[in-house]
């Protein structure tokens, strides 16, 4: 009986630990491979090994993808600086929203919701999946696709520079993923991009 109670208590505290915002580390804005080397090594990768991504790597990745590199401007361009595309992170322990202004991950839900990403042979072994979501009150889907393309390329170049793998995917479970991310009616998933460690 005591063992069962202890297991329940540990499970309870573990769930609390994951059910919170994650303060990201300040991004490291120097280093990495030379630009032409990273471009030369940029490619799509679908085969990953299961390995957790260190917090510093995750912090750097999200900042490179769509962070702020000036007070009101991001690392990627958007038409009229509308900044209509935001990032969500899905991993095996939960779902988070990347608050780029505060550079932190805001907790959305605890649990493994990777099934909603589709193609589990890719998503289940990736360390994380970045989901690009458009605010259609700010811009059209077409405009958001351009933004997602810029974000995706930044992720590709970061992955090449860091020895990681990634692949941009337009397929996901369209009836499930918006619910998992708890999106509003004016929000639309544009692209899913798993990032992980190579086999």
Secondary structure in CASP SS format (residue, H / E / C, confidence):
PFRMAT SS
TARGET T0000
AUTHOR 0000-0000-0000
METHOD secondary structure of the structure
MODEL  1
X C 1.00
X H 1.00
X H 1.00
X H 1.00
X H 1.00
X H 1.00
X H 1.00
X H 1.00
X H 1.00
X H 1.00
X H 1.00
X H 1.00
X H 1.00
X H 1.00
X H 1.00
X H 1.00
X H 1.00
X H 1.00
X C 1.00
X C 1.00
X C 1.00
X E 1.00
X E 1.00
X C 1.00
X C 1.00
X C 1.00
X C 1.00
X C 1.00
X C 1.00
X C 1.00
X C 1.00
X C 1.00
X C 1.00
X C 1.00
X H 1.00
X H 1.00
X H 1.00
X H 1.00
X H 1.00
X H 1.00
X H 1.00
X C 1.00
X C 1.00
X C 1.00
X C 1.00
X C 1.00
X C 1.00
X E 1.00
X E 1.00
X C 1.00
X C 1.00
X C 1.00
X C 1.00
X C 1.00
X H 1.00
X H 1.00
X H 1.00
X H 1.00
X H 1.00
X H 1.00
X H 1.00
X H 1.00
X H 1.00
X H 1.00
X H 1.00
X H 1.00
X C 1.00
X E 1.00
X C 1.00
X C 1.00
X C 1.00
X C 1.00
X C 1.00
X E 1.00
X C 1.00
X C 1.00
X C 1.00
X C 1.00
X H 1.00
X H 1.00
X H 1.00
X C 1.00
X C 1.00
X C 1.00
X E 1.00
X E 1.00
X E 1.00
X E 1.00
X E 1.00
X E 1.00
X E 1.00
X C 1.00
X C 1.00
X E 1.00
X E 1.00
X E 1.00
X E 1.00
X E 1.00
X E 1.00
X C 1.00
X C 1.00
X C 1.00
X C 1.00
X E 1.00
X E 1.00
X E 1.00
X E 1.00
X E 1.00
X E 1.00
X E 1.00
X C 1.00
X C 1.00
X C 1.00
X H 1.00
X H 1.00
X H 1.00
X H 1.00
X C 1.00
X C 1.00
X H 1.00
X H 1.00
X H 1.00
X H 1.00
X C 1.00
X C 1.00
X C 1.00
X C 1.00
X E 1.00
X E 1.00
X E 1.00
X E 1.00
X E 1.00
X E 1.00
X E 1.00
X E 1.00
X C 1.00
X C 1.00
X C 1.00
X C 1.00
X C 1.00
X H 1.00
X H 1.00
X H 1.00
X H 1.00
X H 1.00
X H 1.00
X H 1.00
X H 1.00
X H 1.00
X H 1.00
X H 1.00
X H 1.00
X H 1.00
X H 1.00
X H 1.00
X H 1.00
X H 1.00
X H 1.00
X H 1.00
X H 1.00
X H 1.00
X H 1.00
X C 1.00
X E 1.00
X E 1.00
X E 1.00
X E 1.00
X E 1.00
X E 1.00
X C 1.00
X C 1.00
X C 1.00
X C 1.00
X C 1.00
X C 1.00
X C 1.00
X H 1.00
X H 1.00
X H 1.00
X H 1.00
X C 1.00
X C 1.00
X C 1.00
X C 1.00
X C 1.00
X C 1.00
X E 1.00
X E 1.00
X E 1.00
X E 1.00
X E 1.00
X E 1.00
X E 1.00
X E 1.00
X E 1.00
X E 1.00
X E 1.00
X E 1.00
X C 1.00
END
